[in-house]
């Protein structure tokens, strides 16, 4: 849990003169849930595996159609977030609005709302839903902020942040994942998130206050 505590401290820290809120995702050291999820679903960690996208139809292996995903999402809110103390109406609404199935590899779409991290390729994972909600809630966003996310991954967390914040910039150091995040975000209609590929420690110089 030490990794989770460090992530929470980072999420609360104001950066770049207080105009940006830094939400630093763990990239090298993951929470224990993420490591467990990676081991459990290692067979799905394929470098070039296609992702579903919001426009796709039926889900594979027992989950079919948008209606079933919506029910899975509602169960996730109730059983994983509310049950663990997530209370922010903004965060709960954001998690309910973002289709997580659009951000996972197609063969794992039936596990999109599982209480676990899932592999997205290139040795990285999409964080467990609760971890995403916990970190976003820790930011205490009011709706007018500009948020910098370090570590885009597949773009899911950026999509959740964009439901609340006024502006989101996300930086990913792996070019294939930066491209994946941008593609996933566009597929669900989130054209207001700026995805950059580069060293997140430097931030986006052209977007500095």
N, C-alpha and C positions, 0 to 999 in steps of 0.2 A: 504493500500500500504506500510505500515511500514515494514511488513514481507518481501515484495519484495525487499525493500531497504537493509534490513539486509542481504538477500541472495546475493544480488549483491556485497556488501562489502566483504562477505565471499569468493565469487567466485574470487575476484580480489586479495585476500591475498595470498602471497607465504608462504609456511610452510616448516617445517623440514629443516631449513638451506638453503632454496631457491631451493633445488633440486626437490621438489615436488610442484605442484600447487594444492592447496586444493580446491575442488569444493564441498561445503557443502550443500547438499540438505536439505530443511526444512522437518522435520519429525513430530514435535509436533505442530508447528504453520504453517499453510499453507497459500498461497496467497488466496485472496477472490475468485478467479476463481476456485481454487481447492475445496473450501468449497461449492461453488454453484454446481459444478459438482457432488460432493458426494451426496448432497441432491437430485439433479435431477435424479441421476441414482442409488439411494440407493438400489433398488431392485436387482441390479446386484452384490452387495457386498456380495458374498458367500464365505465362508472360503475355501471350497475345489473345487471351480468351475474350470473346465479345461480351459486352455488357448489354443489359436489357433495354434501357431507355423507356421513357414514359409512354411512348406511342405504341409499344408492343402489345400484343393481345394476351392470350392465355399463358399463365405461368406453368412451368414443368412440374412433374412429380407431385401431384396432389393439390396444387394451388392454381386455380384458374380464374382469370378475369379480374377486372378492377374491383368488383364488389368484394371478392374474397380477400384481396389485399387490404381493402379498407377495413374489413372486419379484423384482420390480423393487426392492423395498425391500431385500432381501437383497443384490442386486447393488450398490445404492447404498452399503450398509455396507462391503462388501468393496472396491469399486473407488474410491470417493470418500473414505471416512473412514479405514479401516485403511491404505490405500495412501498416505495423506498424513500418517500419524502420530497419528491419534486413537487413544488407548489406554485411556482410562478405561472400565472395565466398566459403570459406571453410565450414562455418556453413550451408549455403544454400545447398551445395552439400551433406554434411553429412545428413541433414534432408531429402533430396531427396532420399538418398541411403538406409536408414533404414526403413524396413517395419513395421510401427507402429502396424499394425493389428496382428503381431506376438506376441505382448506384452500385449494385452488386453484379458479379458475373452471371450471365444468363442461367448457367447450370445450377447456381445457388439461389436463384430467385425465390424458391420455396422456403428458404431459410432467412429471407430478408429481415424478418421481425423476430428471429430467434434471440434469446438473451445471451448473445455472444458476439465477439468480433468475428469477421469473416475475411478470408484472403482476397485481395484485389489484384495480385500480381506484383512482380518486382520486389518480393520480400516484404510487402506492406499489407496492412489490413484496414478495413472500415471498422471503426470502433464500435463497441457494444452500444446499443441505443442509450442505456442509462448513463454511460460515461459522457456521451455527447451532450445529453440534457443537463447533466451535473455541471459540466464545464461552462456551458452557455448560461445556466442559471447563476453561476458564480460571478459572471460579468455584471450582473444587475443592470442590464440594458434597459433604457427608458424609451428608445425608439429613434433618437436623433444622432446617434453616435456613428463615427467612422471606425470600422474594425479591421485590424490587420490579423490575418490568420497565417501562421507559419506551419506549413505542412498540409498541402491541399488534399493529398490522397486522391480519392475518387470524386471529391467535391461535395459529399453529403453534408459535412459540418458547415461548409460555406453556405449551402442552401438553407440550412436551419438558421444560421446567423442572419442571412439576408431577409428572412421573414420578419425580423425585428429591427435590425439596425438600418440606418439611413444609407450607409455605404459599406461595402465589404470588398477588401482586396485580399486575395489569397496567393501565397507563394509556395511553389513546389520545386524541390531541387532535382527531381527525376523527370526529364523531359517527357517520357511516355505517360507518366502519371499526370503531369500538367495538362497534356493534351486530352487525356481521359477525363479529367475533372471539367475542363472547358466543354467537352462534348456532352457529358452528362448534364451539366447545368443548362446548356442550350436546349437539350432534348426535353427538359421539363419547363422550358420557357423562361428560365432565369438568365436574362441577358444583362442584368444590372450588376453582376459579380465580375470583377476584374481578376483574371487568372494570370499570374506571372510565373515564369520559370527562372529560378535563380537561387541565390543564397539568402535565406530568410533572415539571417543575422544582420544583413545590411538594410533590410526593409526595401520599400519601393522609393528610390530617391526622388523620382518625378512626382510622387504623390505626398511628399512630406509637407507638413504645415509651414 
